[in-house]
């Protein structure tokens, strides 16, 4: 299974490095917006399993974003 995942992790890392090299601003809400847009556009085309996996990813991103916001408020 790790052999199937590794190429995608590499792509994620390369994309992150590219964004850093561009000096792109870091907006923690942007991945949620992109994911929600994808899910809305592809609803009905994606399997229930794929939608569940994407929902899990969105939940994790949302939770991390909320944690960051709360940490900033506590400062």
Secondary structure, DSSP 8 states (H G I E B T S, - for coil): -HHHHHHHHHHHHHHHHHHHHHT----TTHHHHHHHHHHHHHTTTS-HHHHHHHHHHHHHHHHHHHHHHHHHHH-
